[in-house]
Amino acid sequence: MPRRTTSTSSDRNLFVANPQHAREALGHRLRELRQNARLTGYELAEQLGWQQPKVSKIENGRQTPSRDDVLGWTRITGAAEHAPDLIATLTNLETMYAEWRRQLRAGMRGRQESINELEDRTTLIRVFENVFVPGLLQTSEYARSLLEESAEFYEVPDDVEETIQARLRRQEVLYQGRKRFHIVVAEAVLRYRFCPVEDMIAQLDRLMTLSALRNVHFGVIPFDVRPRLSAPHGFWIYDERVVLVETIAAELTLTQPQEIALYGKAFNWLAGSALYGMEARRLITGAADDLASQGS
């Protein structure tokens, strides 16, 4: 069956959590309150003691309002009952976007340890990756190649060895019977070369071993299957509490129920396109055999 082409970015707006989209949505809600109060932007700005362009910038998502801005806006428009919900939205907007450079300023190990704490509190972890082997399944050599690249790219302190040890400690959760893992990867994950051939073969062998664990449900979406959803990025879902999405510039932390539900639906669609058990292991073995035949 032919592979489906990737959708355009406009098709993915509901799926790709984007802080700018969230800022625009907040501005749209504030504009509705102003219009319902039959106030022009100039009139609202005048009553709040602002320059008129500030109203326009907020409504069009070009400026993030402060908490005081939201309180003043809802007071003037007679919509004070909406203030708590709008402030909650604002708080989520402020926390969902954490710049990698700031997050990694002290090195990469701290982030591994913070994720470890999150995973300790989680019973079901669902993962989709379309590029990398998920961190919980990585060998030390595979992880080293990725972390050395990250340290150089983000120009952060080189604590690669300490970070690898922290990542390996994270993997202890795989052997806690009370936790369940449902992990889905695209076949490309098995074939991208982010490390030397012999290290990649060892990584594939580790996937074979971990995929046989009773509490790990491991699936692969093969190249020749048309997935129900063309996902543009990987993501991690922790129970029904939080979703983490990594981009080049930032990590998004999503906690709104509707966002978590959307990613849950996306995961179910992707998982429905995956092969499991012996079929998944045949794909892993095939990738390893191809690498071995190519040599280094």
Backbone bond lengths (Angstrom), bond angles and torsions (degrees), N, CA, C in turn:
res aa  C-N    CA-C-N  psi(-1)  N-CA   C-N-CA  omega(-1)  CA-C   N-CA-C  phi
1 M - - - 1.463 - - 1.525 108.53 -
2 P 1.343 119.09 133.37 1.454 120.50 -177.16 1.509 112.23 -64.29
3 R 1.326 114.41 151.11 1.446 120.13 179.82 1.511 110.15 -81.13
4 R 1.307 117.61 141.24 1.457 121.31 -178.86 1.521 109.57 -77.77
5 T 1.308 116.01 141.93 1.456 120.07 177.42 1.513 110.09 -74.87
6 T 1.334 115.35 156.16 1.460 120.53 -177.95 1.514 110.69 -70.66
7 S 1.323 116.73 140.29 1.451 121.63 179.29 1.512 110.29 -72.58
8 T 1.311 117.04 160.14 1.449 121.35 175.62 1.508 109.69 -74.63
9 S 1.347 115.62 163.81 1.466 119.38 -178.07 1.509 111.50 -61.99
10 S 1.324 118.24 -31.02 1.465 119.82 -179.34 1.520 111.36 -66.59
11 D 1.330 116.91 -28.10 1.452 120.25 177.66 1.519 111.86 -73.66
12 R 1.334 116.86 -17.78 1.448 120.48 -171.44 1.525 112.22 -102.09
13 N 1.327 118.39 6.00 1.463 119.90 -173.00 1.518 113.55 -56.41
14 L 1.331 117.11 -36.92 1.453 119.48 -179.60 1.519 111.77 -76.60
15 F 1.329 116.65 -21.78 1.456 119.67 -175.29 1.522 111.89 -93.97
16 V 1.320 117.53 -38.23 1.451 120.32 -179.43 1.516 109.22 -86.57
17 A 1.320 116.83 110.27 1.461 120.52 178.30 1.514 108.14 -68.26
18 N 1.312 117.70 121.08 1.452 122.13 -174.88 1.514 108.15 -131.09
19 P 1.342 118.25 121.79 1.464 119.78 -179.54 1.521 113.08 -57.03
20 Q 1.340 117.42 -33.95 1.454 119.35 179.53 1.516 110.91 -65.67
21 H 1.333 116.99 -40.12 1.467 119.76 176.89 1.523 110.57 -62.04
22 A 1.344 115.70 -40.39 1.468 119.65 179.14 1.523 110.65 -65.12
23 R 1.318 117.00 -39.33 1.468 121.03 178.56 1.529 110.31 -64.63
24 E 1.333 116.46 -40.68 1.464 120.54 178.83 1.529 110.96 -65.67
25 A 1.333 116.34 -39.34 1.465 119.96 179.27 1.526 110.59 -64.40
26 L 1.331 117.54 -40.43 1.459 120.96 176.92 1.525 110.45 -63.21
27 G 1.332 117.02 -42.56 1.465 120.68 177.75 1.515 112.38 -61.93
28 H 1.337 115.56 -37.55 1.464 119.73 179.16 1.522 110.78 -64.87
29 R 1.341 116.94 -40.43 1.470 120.36 179.11 1.533 110.64 -65.25
30 L 1.315 116.73 -39.16 1.464 119.72 179.02 1.528 110.89 -68.69
31 R 1.324 116.85 -36.31 1.466 120.05 177.20 1.528 110.24 -62.44
32 E 1.338 116.38 -41.29 1.461 119.57 179.10 1.524 111.37 -60.34
33 L 1.333 116.79 -40.15 1.467 119.86 178.86 1.528 110.58 -63.91
34 R 1.331 116.58 -41.13 1.473 119.61 178.74 1.522 110.55 -64.29
35 Q 1.336 116.32 -44.52 1.456 119.54 -178.36 1.526 111.18 -66.56
36 N 1.328 117.21 -37.99 1.463 120.31 177.62 1.530 111.70 -63.65
37 A 1.338 115.55 -29.85 1.470 120.31 178.11 1.527 111.76 -83.73
38 R 1.338 117.18 0.63 1.466 123.73 -179.88 1.535 111.46 56.35
39 L 1.321 114.02 45.42 1.458 120.77 176.82 1.520 109.50 -114.25
40 T 1.317 116.99 140.25 1.460 120.46 171.12 1.519 108.49 -79.91
41 G 1.315 116.25 165.10 1.450 119.79 177.18 1.520 111.22 -61.07
42 Y 1.324 115.82 -37.55 1.467 120.02 179.32 1.527 110.66 -64.97
43 E 1.334 116.81 -43.43 1.467 120.34 -179.25 1.525 111.68 -64.29
44 L 1.329 116.09 -41.06 1.462 119.47 179.09 1.527 110.32 -65.17
45 A 1.325 116.29 -45.35 1.464 119.97 179.85 1.526 110.82 -60.72
46 E 1.317 116.46 -41.00 1.461 120.34 -178.72 1.528 110.54 -62.73
47 Q 1.334 117.38 -43.42 1.458 120.24 -178.63 1.525 112.61 -69.92
48 L 1.328 115.95 -25.24 1.460 119.66 179.21 1.532 112.09 -92.93
49 G 1.326 116.36 -5.87 1.458 119.91 -179.02 1.515 113.05 74.44
50 W 1.346 116.27 28.92 1.458 121.22 -179.65 1.522 110.24 -105.19
51 Q 1.336 115.41 163.98 1.452 120.82 164.37 1.529 108.10 -75.03
52 Q 1.326 118.23 139.88 1.457 121.21 -175.17 1.531 113.61 -55.72
53 P 1.344 120.11 -37.74 1.471 118.68 -179.04 1.530 114.13 -57.10
54 K 1.334 117.67 -24.04 1.462 119.75 -179.17 1.527 110.28 -64.59
55 V 1.323 118.04 -40.26 1.465 121.20 178.18 1.519 110.04 -60.96
56 S 1.325 116.29 -45.94 1.458 120.65 -179.47 1.525 111.74 -63.04
57 K 1.323 116.37 -42.40 1.465 119.78 -179.24 1.526 111.37 -63.79
58 I 1.335 116.75 -41.86 1.464 119.99 179.55 1.525 110.49 -65.71
59 E 1.331 116.67 -45.80 1.466 120.12 -176.79 1.523 112.39 -66.04
60 N 1.321 117.56 -27.38 1.462 121.01 -178.27 1.523 112.88 -99.72
61 G 1.319 116.66 10.24 1.458 120.63 175.25 1.504 115.09 73.94
62 R 1.336 117.25 18.82 1.464 120.08 179.25 1.529 112.15 -94.22
63 Q 1.331 116.97 -7.47 1.454 121.68 177.61 1.521 108.93 -145.97
64 T 1.331 116.40 135.69 1.457 120.66 177.47 1.524 109.07 -86.83
65 P 1.329 117.97 124.27 1.469 119.20 179.13 1.522 111.13 -71.65
66 S 1.324 115.93 155.34 1.460 120.26 173.79 1.531 108.82 -85.57
67 R 1.326 115.69 172.64 1.459 119.95 176.62 1.528 110.05 -60.94
68 D 1.346 117.31 -42.20 1.465 120.89 178.80 1.519 111.20 -64.63
69 D 1.344 116.46 -34.92 1.469 119.82 177.58 1.523 110.43 -61.55
70 V 1.333 116.31 -44.27 1.461 120.95 -178.97 1.529 110.57 -65.89
71 L 1.325 116.66 -42.69 1.466 120.09 179.16 1.529 110.86 -62.71
72 G 1.328 117.20 -43.57 1.459 120.20 178.16 1.513 112.04 -64.59
73 W 1.311 116.63 -41.99 1.475 122.99 -179.42 1.530 110.08 -59.93
74 T 1.338 116.57 -49.34 1.465 119.25 -177.88 1.530 111.72 -69.74
75 R 1.323 117.00 -29.81 1.476 119.82 177.63 1.525 110.22 -67.93
76 I 1.318 117.88 -48.42 1.466 121.32 -177.09 1.523 111.33 -66.94
77 T 1.316 117.02 -34.35 1.472 120.05 -177.83 1.527 112.30 -87.68
78 G 1.338 117.93 3.57 1.459 120.59 178.94 1.505 112.97 67.46
79 A 1.329 116.62 32.68 1.464 120.62 -177.15 1.522 110.25 -126.93
80 A 1.321 116.21 41.53 1.459 120.19 -176.12 1.528 112.42 -60.39
81 E 1.333 116.42 -26.05 1.467 118.97 -178.75 1.529 111.52 -66.80
82 H 1.335 116.79 -18.40 1.468 120.48 179.42 1.520 112.32 -88.36
83 A 1.319 117.66 -8.49 1.462 120.71 -174.18 1.529 113.21 -59.31
84 P 1.345 119.55 -47.34 1.475 118.17 -178.27 1.521 113.38 -58.41
85 D 1.331 116.99 -42.38 1.464 120.12 -179.11 1.524 110.95 -66.62
86 L 1.347 116.34 -41.32 1.461 120.17 -179.87 1.520 111.12 -66.62
87 I 1.314 117.49 -38.32 1.463 120.62 179.22 1.523 110.18 -68.32
88 A 1.342 116.86 -36.42 1.468 119.83 175.89 1.529 110.14 -62.99
89 T 1.325 116.42 -40.20 1.460 120.69 176.89 1.520 110.63 -63.24
90 L 1.323 115.96 -42.62 1.461 121.15 178.90 1.527 110.72 -62.30
91 T 1.322 116.89 -43.55 1.462 120.63 179.64 1.514 110.92 -61.77
92 N 1.329 116.46 -42.15 1.458 120.38 178.36 1.518 111.06 -63.43
93 L 1.331 116.32 -39.92 1.455 120.92 178.53 1.515 110.94 -61.95
94 E 1.322 116.33 -40.38 1.464 120.32 -177.85 1.523 112.38 -70.25
95 T 1.342 116.99 -29.95 1.462 119.71 -175.23 1.518 113.14 -97.28
96 M 1.333 118.01 -16.80 1.458 119.61 -175.64 1.514 112.53 -73.45
97 Y 1.317 117.74 -17.29 1.456 120.95 -173.75 1.516 109.05 -118.54
98 A 1.319 117.74 108.27 1.459 121.73 178.88 1.526 107.89 -119.89
99 E 1.303 118.40 118.45 1.452 121.02 -177.97 1.518 109.85 -65.47
100 W 1.361 115.40 134.33 1.457 120.12 179.54 1.525 111.41 -58.33
101 R 1.329 117.02 -42.86 1.465 119.55 -176.47 1.521 110.14 -58.82
102 R 1.355 116.99 -42.85 1.459 120.17 179.37 1.520 110.40 -69.91
103 Q 1.328 116.49 -40.97 1.457 120.88 -177.23 1.527 111.17 -66.10
104 L 1.332 116.52 -32.44 1.463 120.99 -175.26 1.523 112.47 -100.17
105 R 1.328 116.55 8.46 1.460 120.58 -172.43 1.524 112.44 -53.16
106 A 1.314 117.71 -39.46 1.462 121.32 -177.75 1.523 112.00 -91.61
107 G 1.325 117.51 8.12 1.458 121.18 -177.23 1.513 111.15 114.88
108 M 1.331 115.48 173.87 1.461 121.03 -173.00 1.521 113.44 -93.28
109 R 1.330 118.01 -17.83 1.458 120.51 -175.81 1.529 111.74 -62.75
110 G 1.341 116.67 -40.50 1.459 119.96 -176.53 1.510 112.41 -58.16
111 R 1.333 116.46 -37.72 1.457 118.80 -179.90 1.525 110.85 -66.85
112 Q 1.340 117.13 -39.71 1.456 120.04 176.97 1.525 110.86 -59.23
113 E 1.312 116.04 -41.42 1.464 119.86 -178.33 1.526 111.69 -69.09
114 S 1.349 116.89 -35.12 1.467 119.22 178.47 1.523 110.71 -68.30
115 I 1.336 116.79 -37.74 1.466 119.75 176.98 1.522 109.98 -67.33
116 N 1.319 116.06 -36.39 1.460 120.33 177.25 1.519 110.54 -57.20
117 E 1.327 116.52 -42.57 1.466 120.95 178.90 1.529 110.68 -63.33
118 L 1.341 116.66 -41.14 1.465 120.43 179.04 1.524 110.50 -64.13
119 E 1.319 116.80 -43.36 1.463 120.59 -178.58 1.528 111.60 -67.61
120 D 1.326 116.70 -31.49 1.470 119.78 177.40 1.522 111.38 -62.57
121 R 1.343 116.68 -30.08 1.464 121.26 -176.95 1.526 112.60 -92.19
122 T 1.329 116.87 4.96 1.458 120.86 -173.18 1.525 110.41 -112.58
123 T 1.321 115.44 141.00 1.462 121.02 178.63 1.529 111.49 -96.22
124 L 1.339 117.01 -42.45 1.464 121.91 179.25 1.518 109.32 -119.74
125 I 1.321 115.97 121.66 1.466 122.00 176.82 1.517 107.91 -114.30
126 R 1.327 115.73 121.85 1.466 121.55 176.84 1.520 108.61 -111.57
127 V 1.321 115.47 133.13 1.467 120.83 -174.26 1.518 109.63 -132.79
128 F 1.337 115.33 135.04 1.461 119.93 167.01 1.514 108.06 -125.88
129 E 1.331 116.60 130.00 1.459 121.58 175.37 1.520 109.10 -134.43
130 N 1.326 115.66 136.61 1.461 119.50 178.72 1.527 113.13 -115.17
131 V 1.355 116.73 2.24 1.467 120.05 -179.39 1.524 111.19 -130.32
132 F 1.329 117.85 -52.78 1.458 122.79 -173.56 1.523 112.27 -105.06
133 V 1.318 114.96 152.79 1.463 119.57 165.34 1.526 107.11 -65.46
134 P 1.330 120.06 129.02 1.466 121.20 -180.00 1.527 111.68 -55.11
135 G 1.333 115.78 143.75 1.454 120.89 -176.45 1.513 113.88 -53.59
136 L 1.317 117.71 -35.92 1.461 120.99 -179.13 1.526 112.74 -64.82
137 L 1.336 116.94 -17.46 1.465 120.85 -176.03 1.518 112.66 -111.95
138 Q 1.320 118.10 3.44 1.461 121.38 -173.59 1.526 112.41 -79.07
139 T 1.338 115.62 143.98 1.464 120.98 167.26 1.519 108.53 -78.54
140 S 1.323 116.84 166.03 1.469 119.92 -179.59 1.521 111.56 -64.46
141 E 1.332 118.11 -37.59 1.467 120.12 -177.35 1.525 111.38 -72.14
142 Y 1.316 117.04 -39.60 1.469 119.94 176.24 1.522 109.12 -62.89
143 A 1.334 116.86 -46.10 1.461 120.96 179.06 1.526 110.98 -60.96
144 R 1.340 117.00 -39.94 1.463 120.16 -178.59 1.532 110.82 -59.88
145 S 1.312 117.44 -43.39 1.467 120.30 -179.80 1.522 111.33 -60.43
146 L 1.329 117.16 -43.94 1.460 120.73 -179.26 1.528 111.35 -69.55
147 L 1.333 117.18 -41.31 1.461 120.39 -176.32 1.520 111.87 -70.98
148 E 1.323 117.71 -36.54 1.466 119.70 176.19 1.527 110.51 -63.05
149 E 1.321 115.54 -40.19 1.463 119.81 176.80 1.526 110.96 -63.09
150 S 1.339 117.22 -43.25 1.465 121.02 -179.42 1.521 111.72 -64.34
151 A 1.345 116.78 -42.92 1.465 120.11 -179.60 1.521 110.67 -60.17
152 E 1.331 116.14 -40.83 1.467 119.96 179.60 1.524 111.08 -70.58
153 F 1.332 116.48 -44.84 1.467 119.99 -174.88 1.523 111.79 -65.79
154 Y 1.342 116.64 -43.88 1.463 120.00 -176.25 1.528 112.79 -90.14
155 E 1.339 115.56 -3.23 1.466 120.57 177.67 1.523 111.15 54.67
156 V 1.324 114.59 51.22 1.467 121.29 -179.77 1.522 108.21 -113.81
157 P 1.338 117.64 165.32 1.470 120.43 179.98 1.524 111.71 -53.58
158 D 1.326 115.29 138.48 1.460 121.42 -177.79 1.526 109.36 -86.19
159 D 1.324 115.90 89.76 1.464 120.93 175.35 1.528 109.32 -116.31
160 V 1.345 114.63 44.10 1.461 121.22 -173.40 1.526 111.54 -58.23
161 E 1.325 117.78 -47.52 1.464 119.88 -175.91 1.525 111.36 -63.17
162 E 1.344 116.60 -42.78 1.465 120.10 178.04 1.522 111.04 -64.70
163 T 1.333 116.38 -36.86 1.461 120.81 179.89 1.525 111.05 -68.26
164 I 1.339 116.33 -38.97 1.465 119.87 177.38 1.523 110.14 -60.70
165 Q 1.314 116.60 -44.02 1.466 119.62 179.88 1.534 110.72 -62.95
166 A 1.344 116.16 -39.63 1.466 119.44 177.84 1.524 110.73 -65.39
167 R 1.325 116.52 -38.41 1.463 119.79 178.82 1.523 111.14 -66.71
168 L 1.329 116.40 -40.49 1.465 119.15 178.17 1.525 111.29 -65.44
169 R 1.343 116.51 -35.60 1.473 118.81 176.17 1.517 110.77 -64.95
170 R 1.351 116.27 -34.38 1.472 119.76 176.46 1.517 110.97 -57.28
171 Q 1.325 116.53 -34.85 1.460 120.32 -173.04 1.521 113.06 -69.99
172 E 1.321 117.21 -10.24 1.460 119.80 177.73 1.529 111.52 -62.06
173 V 1.348 116.89 -24.49 1.466 118.95 -179.77 1.523 111.90 -65.04
174 L 1.342 117.07 -21.28 1.458 120.05 179.52 1.525 111.69 -62.79
175 Y 1.312 116.27 -24.48 1.455 120.49 -174.59 1.525 112.37 -101.75
176 Q 1.318 115.86 11.26 1.459 120.84 174.46 1.525 108.13 -92.60
177 G 1.303 116.79 109.70 1.460 120.95 -172.54 1.513 114.71 -58.72
178 R 1.338 117.17 -23.56 1.465 119.02 -177.50 1.523 112.17 -77.18
179 K 1.334 118.32 -10.08 1.458 121.30 -179.89 1.521 110.53 -102.74
180 R 1.322 114.93 143.93 1.460 120.46 178.38 1.531 109.70 -119.79
181 F 1.325 115.47 145.86 1.453 121.72 -177.80 1.528 109.07 -131.27
182 H 1.310 115.43 127.10 1.457 120.89 173.58 1.524 105.76 -119.60
183 I 1.327 115.80 109.96 1.465 121.65 -172.39 1.524 108.93 -121.05
184 V 1.320 115.25 127.77 1.459 121.57 179.02 1.523 108.31 -124.56
185 V 1.316 116.64 131.57 1.466 121.12 177.05 1.521 109.00 -128.97
186 A 1.318 115.14 153.89 1.455 120.33 170.57 1.520 108.70 -78.10
187 E 1.324 117.79 153.11 1.464 120.14 -179.41 1.519 111.85 -59.31
188 A 1.332 116.71 -27.25 1.467 120.03 178.74 1.525 111.39 -57.34
189 V 1.334 117.36 -31.62 1.471 121.30 179.03 1.526 110.31 -58.07
190 L 1.344 116.83 -34.27 1.457 121.10 -177.79 1.526 112.07 -76.22
191 R 1.322 116.47 -12.85 1.462 119.55 -169.95 1.532 114.72 -120.83
192 Y 1.326 117.80 -20.40 1.461 118.20 176.09 1.523 109.52 -62.42
193 R 1.320 116.99 136.06 1.464 121.63 -178.28 1.521 110.01 -100.37
194 F 1.313 116.43 94.41 1.456 120.87 175.83 1.527 111.52 -100.23
195 C 1.339 116.63 4.79 1.453 121.17 -179.48 1.532 107.55 -154.36
196 P 1.332 118.10 169.45 1.466 120.02 177.43 1.532 112.23 -56.64
197 V 1.344 115.22 156.23 1.457 120.83 -174.25 1.524 112.22 -54.76
198 E 1.351 117.12 -46.17 1.456 118.63 -176.49 1.533 111.56 -64.63
199 D 1.352 116.83 -32.41 1.462 120.09 177.61 1.527 110.83 -72.54
200 M 1.332 116.52 -35.51 1.457 119.78 178.94 1.528 110.55 -69.15
201 I 1.324 117.18 -37.34 1.459 120.06 177.20 1.525 109.83 -63.75
202 A 1.339 116.32 -40.55 1.464 120.19 177.74 1.527 110.61 -64.58
203 Q 1.331 116.53 -36.09 1.460 120.20 178.22 1.524 110.62 -65.85
204 L 1.312 117.17 -41.57 1.462 120.38 178.51 1.530 110.71 -65.68
205 D 1.329 117.18 -36.49 1.459 120.33 176.56 1.531 110.70 -63.17
206 R 1.341 116.08 -37.85 1.468 119.17 177.75 1.527 110.54 -66.23
207 L 1.323 117.27 -38.37 1.468 119.60 176.63 1.532 110.65 -60.41
208 M 1.322 116.34 -39.70 1.465 119.80 178.10 1.523 110.51 -59.31
209 T 1.330 116.16 -43.35 1.459 120.82 -177.66 1.524 111.66 -67.90
210 L 1.339 115.65 -48.45 1.466 119.43 -175.73 1.523 111.90 -70.17
211 S 1.327 117.17 -30.57 1.465 119.55 -179.50 1.527 111.73 -66.62
212 A 1.333 116.71 -15.21 1.461 120.38 179.89 1.525 112.56 -90.78
213 L 1.334 118.16 -5.08 1.454 120.30 178.40 1.525 109.93 -64.54
214 R 1.313 117.45 142.84 1.463 121.33 -174.92 1.525 112.50 -65.97
215 N 1.335 117.65 -30.31 1.463 120.22 -177.44 1.524 112.80 -96.47
216 V 1.343 116.74 7.78 1.469 121.11 178.41 1.522 108.89 -114.51
217 H 1.321 116.00 116.94 1.469 122.56 176.42 1.519 106.14 -102.08
218 F 1.348 116.53 105.08 1.463 121.64 -170.51 1.525 109.93 -112.79
219 G 1.334 115.09 123.70 1.459 119.71 -179.56 1.512 112.49 -126.44
220 V 1.318 115.89 152.93 1.465 122.93 178.42 1.517 108.70 -126.83
221 I 1.330 117.01 129.72 1.463 121.47 173.79 1.524 107.63 -90.41
222 P 1.328 118.40 108.70 1.470 120.47 -175.28 1.526 112.67 -73.26
223 F 1.313 114.42 159.36 1.461 120.06 -179.83 1.524 112.23 -59.04
224 D 1.335 117.62 -34.07 1.464 119.71 -172.39 1.528 113.32 -92.21
225 V 1.337 117.19 15.20 1.462 121.38 175.32 1.519 108.62 -109.83
226 R 1.306 115.40 136.45 1.457 119.48 176.76 1.526 108.51 -86.12
227 P 1.343 117.85 106.53 1.468 119.16 -177.50 1.514 111.25 -68.55
228 R 1.316 115.22 151.98 1.464 119.88 179.98 1.522 111.42 -70.16
229 L 1.327 116.12 -22.97 1.465 121.14 -179.46 1.520 108.65 -137.86
230 S 1.332 117.03 132.72 1.469 120.91 175.99 1.523 108.04 -94.52
231 A 1.316 116.06 96.31 1.463 121.85 -174.90 1.527 110.33 -82.49
232 P 1.322 117.90 130.66 1.467 120.67 -176.32 1.523 114.27 -85.61
233 H 1.331 118.47 -8.20 1.461 120.21 -176.53 1.524 109.73 -161.28
234 G 1.325 115.45 164.92 1.449 120.28 176.42 1.513 111.76 -84.06
235 F 1.343 116.41 164.56 1.464 120.89 178.41 1.513 109.44 -161.50
236 W 1.336 115.06 157.90 1.464 123.50 179.90 1.520 108.52 -124.57
237 I 1.322 117.16 132.47 1.460 122.18 178.65 1.524 108.17 -116.41
238 Y 1.326 115.88 124.32 1.462 121.58 -179.23 1.529 108.86 -106.74
239 D 1.349 115.65 107.81 1.459 121.10 -172.89 1.528 108.06 48.64
240 E 1.329 116.44 -133.57 1.472 120.59 174.96 1.525 109.14 -115.53
241 R 1.359 116.38 28.11 1.463 120.60 -171.93 1.513 114.08 -103.58
242 V 1.320 117.48 -37.57 1.464 118.89 -173.11 1.525 109.99 -156.23
243 V 1.335 114.77 149.02 1.462 122.35 173.68 1.522 107.30 -122.80
244 L 1.327 116.91 133.92 1.456 121.89 174.58 1.520 108.92 -110.38
245 V 1.329 115.74 130.78 1.457 122.63 178.57 1.520 107.82 -126.38
246 E 1.325 117.09 122.96 1.451 120.74 -179.92 1.521 109.85 -100.18
247 T 1.342 115.34 131.92 1.452 121.63 172.69 1.524 107.53 -121.37
248 I 1.313 117.45 178.01 1.453 119.99 178.47 1.521 110.70 -63.84
249 A 1.324 116.79 -38.88 1.460 120.54 -173.89 1.513 114.35 -93.54
250 A 1.333 118.18 -20.96 1.462 118.24 -170.13 1.513 111.44 -160.61
251 E 1.322 113.90 166.09 1.457 120.89 167.68 1.516 108.09 -112.14
252 L 1.318 116.27 128.43 1.453 121.33 178.61 1.518 108.95 -97.15
253 T 1.309 115.93 130.44 1.454 122.40 176.47 1.515 107.80 -110.83
254 L 1.315 117.21 110.47 1.457 122.78 -173.87 1.520 109.74 -106.60
255 T 1.321 115.80 127.02 1.466 120.03 -177.35 1.522 113.20 -128.53
256 Q 1.323 118.61 -6.87 1.457 120.69 179.46 1.534 109.63 -69.47
257 P 1.337 118.89 134.53 1.471 120.85 -177.83 1.523 113.83 -53.31
258 Q 1.348 117.01 -39.00 1.467 118.37 -177.71 1.524 111.17 -69.21
259 E 1.346 117.36 -31.50 1.459 120.62 177.57 1.528 110.16 -70.43
260 I 1.312 116.16 -44.47 1.463 120.34 179.96 1.526 110.03 -63.13
261 A 1.330 116.65 -40.94 1.467 120.53 178.91 1.527 111.05 -63.22
262 L 1.332 116.80 -39.13 1.458 120.32 179.85 1.521 111.04 -64.43
263 Y 1.332 116.16 -43.72 1.462 119.13 177.99 1.521 111.41 -68.94
264 G 1.339 117.20 -33.18 1.454 119.38 174.79 1.512 111.54 -62.07
265 K 1.320 116.50 -41.71 1.464 120.56 177.51 1.528 110.30 -64.59
266 A 1.337 116.24 -42.45 1.469 120.08 178.80 1.529 110.28 -60.56
267 F 1.333 115.93 -43.09 1.468 118.93 -179.83 1.527 110.79 -62.65
268 N 1.308 117.22 -43.30 1.472 120.35 -179.80 1.518 110.98 -61.00
269 W 1.325 116.62 -41.30 1.462 119.81 178.89 1.523 110.89 -63.95
270 L 1.333 116.46 -43.66 1.464 120.10 -179.59 1.526 110.57 -67.16
271 A 1.330 116.57 -43.18 1.461 120.47 179.91 1.521 111.35 -61.29
272 G 1.331 116.40 -32.49 1.456 120.14 179.15 1.513 113.29 -68.68
273 S 1.335 117.51 -15.26 1.470 121.65 179.00 1.523 112.17 -97.19
274 A 1.333 117.58 -2.61 1.460 121.90 -173.62 1.519 112.62 -91.49
275 L 1.321 114.99 157.14 1.459 122.53 172.35 1.524 108.38 -102.18
276 Y 1.333 117.01 145.74 1.454 121.99 -175.34 1.529 110.11 -128.37
277 G 1.328 115.30 172.49 1.456 120.90 174.42 1.513 112.78 60.36
278 M 1.323 116.34 -135.11 1.458 121.15 -176.21 1.524 111.79 -62.10
279 E 1.335 116.90 -34.13 1.464 119.03 179.82 1.525 111.16 -65.17
280 A 1.334 116.88 -41.18 1.464 120.27 177.02 1.524 110.30 -65.96
281 R 1.339 117.09 -41.15 1.457 120.10 -179.04 1.528 111.78 -67.07
282 R 1.324 117.41 -30.03 1.473 119.78 175.36 1.537 110.42 -65.15
283 L 1.337 116.85 -36.67 1.463 119.54 177.17 1.528 110.94 -66.72
284 I 1.332 116.64 -39.25 1.466 120.29 178.29 1.535 109.82 -65.13
285 T 1.321 116.42 -45.70 1.462 120.60 179.61 1.526 111.06 -62.39
286 G 1.344 116.45 -39.88 1.460 119.78 179.23 1.517 112.02 -62.67
287 A 1.327 116.13 -41.17 1.462 119.63 178.37 1.523 110.81 -65.20
288 A 1.344 116.89 -41.17 1.465 120.61 178.76 1.531 111.09 -65.17
289 D 1.326 117.60 -41.06 1.469 120.88 179.22 1.523 110.71 -63.94
290 D 1.327 116.97 -40.41 1.467 120.37 178.75 1.522 110.68 -63.47
291 L 1.337 116.97 -41.84 1.463 120.21 178.23 1.526 111.20 -63.79
292 A 1.329 116.06 -43.54 1.466 119.80 -178.81 1.513 111.79 -63.12
293 S 1.333 116.68 -35.99 1.467 120.44 -179.14 1.526 111.34 -73.01
294 Q 1.337 116.63 -26.23 1.462 120.16 179.97 1.525 112.18 -80.80
295 G 1.343 115.63 -27.38 1.441 119.69 -176.72 1.506 111.52 70.10
296 S 1.287 118.56 -169.72 1.467 123.83 -177.47 1.515 111.46 -91.23
